Amino acid sequence: MGSPGAGAAAAESGPDGPAEAGTDRWPAFLDCLAGALGAESASLHLVLQGRVAQVWHRGLALSDPERTNFERMRRDRVYSQVDLPGTEAFGQPLRALRWAVGSQGYGVVILQRQAPDFRAADAAQLSRLAPYLGPAMAGWQALEQDRARAALDRRLAADLGGFWLLLTASGRVSDMAPALRARLADIPALRLQPGGWLEFSDPATAQDFRQALAAARSGPCPVELSQAPPLQLVISAESFAGQEVLVGYLRQGPHARALPVERVAEHFGLSRSEARLVLLLCDGFSLQDAAQELGWTRETARSCSKQIFARMGVSGQPGVLRRVLGSAVWLG
C-alpha cells in the first residue's frame, strides 16, 4: 500500500469554502485504509497543542479509542491492543500509529476488528504510511486555514455590500462572487440572464454600462445602477490569473435598518428605542420622518435624539452618522 490515499486527502477539491461537504477526503482515506487492512472500524484523530482538534470515524463502533493515552505513544511506531497506552483491556484486535503534524501537533489512526487479529504484514503496511501522513495532514490543515481566511474575507465583503464580477469585452459575465449570485434576486436594478448577460431595469443605465465597458481600459469607470437603494458598479481592466480581464466591483449600500436592533443597542450602549431611531437616521430619515415611522411625537423624537447624542458623545445627527457608518457594527 503506497501513499496516494493520504496525498489525496490533503488535495481537496475547490479553493473556496471551509470544510464544505464533499471536500473532506479523510473519511474516504479511512475507508481505503480499513479495506486494505481488513479493519471494521477506523478512526483518525488530529491533536493540536495538546487538544483533540478533530476526529474522523468510519465503520463499526467498537472499543472506545478515546481512552488511549495519545501523549504516551511514540512517533511512527505501530501499536497493538496489548501495548497501546491506556487500553489495558481492549476487547478487539487493534493497530494504531502516531505521526507528527507540524511542530506542535500530531495525528493518530486506530484500526480495529472483531476477529481474528491483524497480521504482521498489516502492521508493516501501516508503518510504511508514516512518512506520508504527516505532510498530507499538514497540507490539509494549511488548506483548511486558507479556506477559513477566504471565508472570513467573503463574509466581510458581503457585510459591507461589496462584490465582484468578471466581464468579457462584450459585457458577458464569465464569473462572479458566489455571494452576489445568491443576492441578485433581491437587486431590482440588475438581472443576470441565461448565457451570462446582464439586464438593467433602466435603458439609460444599460447605455452607461456599454460606455463604461468601452472606456474601462483607459481607467476605472463607474456606473450608477440605482440610487434607492444605493447601487454602483465600477469597471476596471486588471490582470487576473495572468490574463487581462474586465473586473466589475459592485457596491450595494447596506440598509442600516437591516442591522439587528439588539446588536446596535449593545454596540453603542443605547436602549432599543434609541437604536431604532439611530438606524432610521442612518438610512436618511429626517427627525420628523423618523418620528412618524416610529409612531412618536416630534418632541419625543427630539428628546430621544438628545439622549443619543449624549450617549454616543456627538453633537448632532451628522456625528451619529459618522459614528455608525464608520463603525464595525456592520460586520456580523
Order of alpha helices (4+ residues) and beta strands (2+ residues): alpha-alpha-beta-beta-beta-beta-beta-alpha-beta-beta-alpha-beta-beta-alpha-beta-beta-beta-alpha-alpha-alpha-alpha-alpha
